[in-house]
Amino acid sequence: MDEEELTAQETALYDRQIRVWGVDAQKRLSRAHVLISGLSGATAELCKNIVLAGVGSLTLVDPRPVTEDACNANFLILPENINGGRSLADVCCESLKDFNPMVRVSAEKGDLMQSDGEFFNKFDVVVISCCSSKAKKLINEKCRKRSRRMAFYTVECRDSCGEIFVDLQNYTYMQKSSDDTAECQLDFPSLEEAISIPWMDLPRKVSKLFFAMRVLDMFESSKERNPGETSISDLPEILKLREEMCNAQSVKDYDSLVPQSLLERLLAAGTKEHPPVCAILGGILGRCEVIKAISGKGGPLKNFFYFDAADGKA
């Protein structure tokens, strides 16, 4: 793959970014195949960034119909697309083709949970959003069982809060320092392994969002709801579940680890996304992490990334 040269047209179009990350990285990027399932405000931003960067191909999966709620944070949806009967994947695919005609963008039908494991062999990067924790874990395991290593990400935005999960499996990359360039290797856990680590074994600096999201994941899974299908009326049950989960983890001070105020904010947000937070999440993934994973240059995010616009902390 690396031996294939960039065309004169590609070299001219991507000249500025080639100066930033080099010809070899651009060659790898232009041959890479990315799958994104779940078209949200955050993944729309990610799609835009990697299409402009010149990824080889982008495949979109999201059979949900376009609604007014869906376009509040997703700039790829035009007003005339609302309630037109088309899927989010089809509409976003059409918009993205105008960003960079040199990138092959397509929409795929079907349910990834039911997809044959071989389906994932076509891709170098898989990004999942807008689905249950159960679905994310299942798709992650399917990706890990493939014969080729692939980068796997999940991303969710709940109003002013955002979460990214990263699984690069056994990842080797080149890290530059002031004196030298060294080869480094990292072994990543699966999503199932990452969220199963005992809470008391985690570093003190772990974001409270990590614990709050685990409580919400557990609640939504038990009720068979999709992410964000909650309201403030669910708070009593959520607080009871928080107590049960904290007791199981030998955590005595529930509110210190999983503040009620944070749970209230996340419940009130529902499926609403805050566009500036979507831009941050999609920018981190599309301008940094996916490109690093494909090029093998630079240290990646390790496991989870959290952002809360309420305090500006990441």
Beta strands, then each sheet from edge to edge (+ up, - down):
strand 1: 33-37
strand 2: 57-61
strand 3: 104-107
strand 4: 125-128
strand 5: 151-158
strand 6: 161-167
strand 7: 170-176
strand 8: 181-187
strand 9: 304-308
sheet 1: 3+ 2+ 1+ 4+ 5+ 6- 9+
sheet 2: 7+ 8-
end
